[in-house]
Amino acid sequence: MSYSIESNLGELLDNEQTKAILEQHLPGIASHPSIGMGRSMPLKTVAGFSGGMITDAHLAKIAEDFAKLA
């Protein structure tokens, strides 16, 4: 399975490789108090609700690292 910023956050957090990438770029995302609300949404959508905590630059770097997994 390939992963992208369009993948649901829950799927990304449930996979050890993609979770590690998320934690590298967004430290503490897996334990954020509001993470439960975003698990069913694509990461790109969650970024829109993050109040600027997940920027386009973060998404670009995360996407690059996900592409390396394929």
C-alpha positions as a LaTeX table, in Angstrom:
\begin{tabular}{lrrr}
\hline
Residue & $x$ (\AA) & $y$ (\AA) & $z$ (\AA) \\
\hline
Met1 & 0.00 & 0.00 & 0.00 \\
Ser2 & 1.28 & 3.46 & $-0.78$ \\
Tyr3 & 0.78 & 6.35 & 1.59 \\
Ser4 & 0.35 & 10.04 & 0.92 \\
Ile5 & $-0.88$ & 13.20 & 2.58 \\
Glu6 & $-4.29$ & 12.16 & 1.20 \\
Ser7 & $-4.24$ & 9.03 & 3.39 \\
Asn8 & $-6.39$ & 9.05 & 6.51 \\
Leu9 & $-4.48$ & 10.13 & 9.57 \\
Gly10 & $-5.59$ & 7.01 & 11.44 \\
Glu11 & $-4.03$ & 4.74 & 8.79 \\
Leu12 & $-0.82$ & 6.75 & 8.94 \\
Leu13 & $-0.64$ & 6.55 & 12.71 \\
Asp14 & $-1.39$ & 2.81 & 12.73 \\
Asn15 & 1.60 & 2.06 & 10.47 \\
Glu16 & 4.94 & 2.21 & 12.28 \\
Gln17 & 6.88 & 3.59 & 9.29 \\
Thr18 & 4.46 & 6.38 & 8.48 \\
Lys19 & 3.92 & 7.18 & 12.15 \\
Ala20 & 7.68 & 7.63 & 12.53 \\
Ile21 & 7.70 & 10.04 & 9.58 \\
Leu22 & 4.83 & 12.02 & 11.07 \\
Glu23 & 6.54 & 12.17 & 14.46 \\
Gln24 & 9.79 & 13.30 & 12.82 \\
His25 & 8.10 & 16.28 & 11.16 \\
Leu26 & 5.29 & 16.86 & 13.67 \\
Pro27 & 6.60 & 15.83 & 17.10 \\
Gly28 & 3.82 & 14.76 & 19.44 \\
Ile29 & 1.13 & 14.36 & 16.79 \\
Ala30 & 0.30 & 10.81 & 17.86 \\
Ser31 & $-0.43$ & 11.90 & 21.41 \\
His32 & $-2.14$ & 15.22 & 20.66 \\
Pro33 & $-5.36$ & 15.54 & 22.72 \\
Ser34 & $-7.47$ & 16.22 & 19.61 \\
Ile35 & $-6.02$ & 13.45 & 17.46 \\
Gly36 & $-9.11$ & 11.25 & 17.81 \\
Met37 & $-11.22$ & 13.75 & 15.88 \\
Gly38 & $-8.85$ & 13.71 & 12.93 \\
Arg39 & $-8.16$ & 9.99 & 12.55 \\
Ser40 & $-10.82$ & 9.50 & 9.87 \\
Met41 & $-9.69$ & 12.51 & 7.80 \\
Pro42 & $-6.86$ & 12.79 & 5.28 \\
Leu43 & $-3.72$ & 14.37 & 6.72 \\
Lys44 & $-4.08$ & 17.23 & 4.23 \\
Thr45 & $-7.55$ & 17.98 & 5.63 \\
Val46 & $-6.35$ & 17.77 & 9.23 \\
Ala47 & $-3.69$ & 20.35 & 8.34 \\
Gly48 & $-6.45$ & 22.80 & 7.48 \\
Phe49 & $-7.85$ & 22.46 & 11.00 \\
Ser50 & $-4.48$ & 22.64 & 12.75 \\
Gly51 & $-4.38$ & 26.39 & 13.22 \\
Gly52 & $-1.11$ & 26.62 & 11.31 \\
Met53 & 0.64 & 23.85 & 13.24 \\
Ile54 & 0.79 & 21.68 & 10.09 \\
Thr55 & 2.05 & 23.89 & 7.27 \\
Asp56 & 2.33 & 23.33 & 3.53 \\
Ala57 & 6.08 & 22.97 & 4.07 \\
His58 & 5.46 & 20.16 & 6.58 \\
Leu59 & 3.11 & 18.44 & 4.15 \\
Ala60 & 5.66 & 18.68 & 1.32 \\
Lys61 & 8.43 & 17.12 & 3.43 \\
Ile62 & 6.11 & 14.40 & 4.73 \\
Ala63 & 4.99 & 13.62 & 1.17 \\
Glu64 & 8.65 & 13.31 & 0.09 \\
Asp65 & 9.36 & 10.85 & 2.88 \\
Phe66 & 6.21 & 8.82 & 2.16 \\
Ala67 & 7.27 & 8.56 & $-1.51$ \\
Lys68 & 10.55 & 7.00 & $-0.41$ \\
Leu69 & 8.60 & 4.13 & 1.19 \\
Ala70 & 7.08 & 3.02 & $-2.12$ \\
\hline
\end{tabular}
